[in-house]
Amino acid sequence: DSNVQKFAEEQVSDISQKYSAEMAGVIVMDPQTGEIVAMASTPRFNPNDSKDPNALGLLQNPLVERVYEYGSVIKPLVVAGAIDEGIVTPNTMYTDKGTIVVADKTIKNFDGKARGTVNIQTVLDQSLNTGMVFIEQKMGTQLFRNKMLNYEFDKKTGIDLPGEVSGLISNLKGPSPVGYATASFGQSIAFSSVAAVKAFSSIANGGYLVTPTITKGYINKMGTVVP
């Protein structure tokens, strides 16, 4: 959609300038069909400037060909998995002390502060790392792993663009309790932006994973569009 694409291009430019960001990206996708409505990222590549020493690297699509550690962005996905299994509800209560010890590691909230007794909705609202560890531990290692793998972070989405990469999620398959705890708030695992969009689409469409696509189909010799 050219209008949405224009808006997306303007947004990534503004974000990059405002925060002096090395890279910024936007993906707009229909969660029901997987159709990519707009996709934009910075920095951009100018094909007229052949002298740019960074041009080759810029030819990659960072939203498809690179992985990122998304951190707290993925917390709603973990909560959705726990709610789906009946482990928690938005009103399940948790006593937050600001820190939690897992094995030999102390995990803190982003500000190190305790919130006292709060519900799971507040855990999300205030992005509490300790609350996410609480949820992960209530789920148990195997169920937590399975629910996260159900989002297919370890696989390519199948988008019709070149160079797509799979996620790096070895901490979801290892024995370390610390690895699972940090994964519950999005650290120590990494995946592409298009994989993240695919996962979030399941929250918007009733739990289904869709395949992102930038094309509706191809035109055959008869001039008919084949999906």
C-alpha positions, 0 to 999 in steps of 0.5 A, a space after each residue: 500500500 503506497 500510502 502506508 509505505 510512505 508513512 512507514 518510510 517517514 516514521 523510520 527516518 524520524 525515529 533514526 534522527 530522533 534517537 541517532 539510531 544505527 537502524 530503525 525498521 517498521 513492518 505493517 502486516 495484516 494478521 489475518 492473511 500475512 500480507 505485508 502492507 508496508 516494510 521500511 528500514 534505515 539506513 537506506 541504500 542509494 544505487 546511484 552512489 557506487 562509492 559508498 563503502 557500506 553499500 554492500 551491507 546495506 543491500 541486506 534487508 535487516 528486517 528479514 536477514 538479521 536477528 535481534 534480541 528483543 527483550 521486553 517486547 516479547 513479554 505479551 507472547 509469554 503471558 499469552 502462552 501462560 493464559 492459553 494453558 490456564 497457568 495464569 489469568 490477568 488477575 493472578 496475583 504475584 508478590 514482586 520484591 524487585 529481585 529474584 534469585 535463579 540458580 546463582 544469578 540475581 535477576 532484577 526489574 529494569 529499575 531494581 524497584 519492588 512493586 509489592 503484590 500486583 496482578 499479571 496485568 500490572 506485570 505487563 503494564 510495568 514490564 516487570 522482569 521478576 514477574 515474567 520469571 514467576 510466570 515461567 517457573 509456574 509454567 515449568 521448563 518443558 511447557 514454557 519451551 513448547 509454548 515459545 517454540 510454538 511461535 516458530 522462532 527457530 524456523 524461517 517464516 517462509 516470506 517470499 524475500 531472499 536471505 531470511 535467517 532463523 532465530 538463535 534460541 539455544 537457551 530454550 533448548 538447553 539445561 540452564 534455568 537461568 537461560 529460561 528465566 532470561 528468555 521469559 523477558 526476551 533476553 538471551 534469545 534472538 530472531 528476525 523482525 519478520 518472525 516477531 511480527 508473525 508471532 504477534 499476529 497470533 495474538 491479533 487473530 485468535 492464535 493462528 500463525 500466518 506466513 508473511 508474504 509480499 506478493 498476492 501471486 503470479 500472473 500466468 500466460 492467460 493473464 490470470 493471477 494465481 494465488 
